[in-house]
Amino acid sequence: MGDSGNPHAMGNKILKNAGLTPEWIERKKMITTRTEDIRTSIGALSARNATLEEAEIKKEIAAVNKLIDDYNLTVPVLSQQRVRLRWEKERDKVKGRQ
């Protein structure tokens, strides 16, 4: 089965052939990069400035959650939607790796 039945697939193929990337794919890459940066920041929390650093990370999580909300509205495939980040869950993921 080709792309003829899926207008999104056809559109993505045309964009790819033109050397362009659909906006939702660029957003997905940005979300992934910023999520990795957040996890790195959580892992680098220092005991002295933990409260201040934690507040900054929570602000970044809120900004990434806004990107996730926008992404989820534009992604053409429901299964590609992303779950919003939660401070506690991200912190626990990082602690589990250390």
SVG drawing of the C-alpha trace seen along z (x, -y; Angstrom):
<svg xmlns="http://www.w3.org/2000/svg" viewBox="-7 -30 33 32">
<polyline fill="none" stroke="black" stroke-width="0.4" points="0.0,0.0 1.5,-3.4 1.0,-6.9 -2.1,-7.5 -4.4,-6.7 -2.8,-9.0 -2.7,-12.7 -0.2,-13.4 2.2,-10.7 2.0,-12.3 2.6,-15.7 5.5,-14.6 7.0,-12.8 6.7,-16.0 8.4,-18.1 11.1,-15.5 11.8,-15.5 12.1,-19.3 14.6,-19.1 12.1,-20.4 10.9,-18.8 7.3,-19.1 6.9,-21.5 5.7,-18.7 8.9,-16.7 11.0,-19.7 9.0,-20.3 9.4,-16.6 13.2,-17.0 13.2,-20.2 11.1,-18.5 13.4,-15.5 16.5,-17.7 15.1,-20.0 13.9,-17.0 17.4,-15.5 18.7,-18.9 16.3,-18.9 17.3,-15.5 21.0,-16.5 20.2,-19.6 18.4,-17.4 21.4,-15.1 23.7,-18.1 21.7,-19.6 24.0,-20.8 23.0,-20.5 23.8,-24.2 21.6,-25.7 19.1,-22.9 16.0,-25.0 17.0,-27.7 18.1,-25.2 14.9,-23.2 12.8,-26.3 14.7,-26.9 14.2,-23.3 10.5,-23.5 10.2,-26.7 11.9,-24.8 9.5,-21.9 6.6,-24.3 8.1,-25.7 8.6,-22.2 5.0,-21.2 3.8,-24.2 5.8,-22.8 4.3,-19.4 0.8,-20.8 1.4,-22.6 3.0,-19.5 0.1,-17.3 -2.3,-19.6 -0.3,-19.5 1.0,-15.9 -1.0,-14.0 -0.9,-10.6 -2.4,-10.2 0.2,-7.5 2.9,-10.1 1.6,-12.4 3.8,-13.1 3.0,-13.0 3.6,-16.2 6.6,-16.2 6.2,-16.1 9.0,-17.2 8.6,-14.2 8.7,-11.7 11.7,-13.2 13.6,-13.5 12.8,-9.8 14.0,-8.8 17.3,-10.6 17.8,-9.2 17.1,-5.7 20.0,-6.1 22.5,-7.3"/>
</svg>
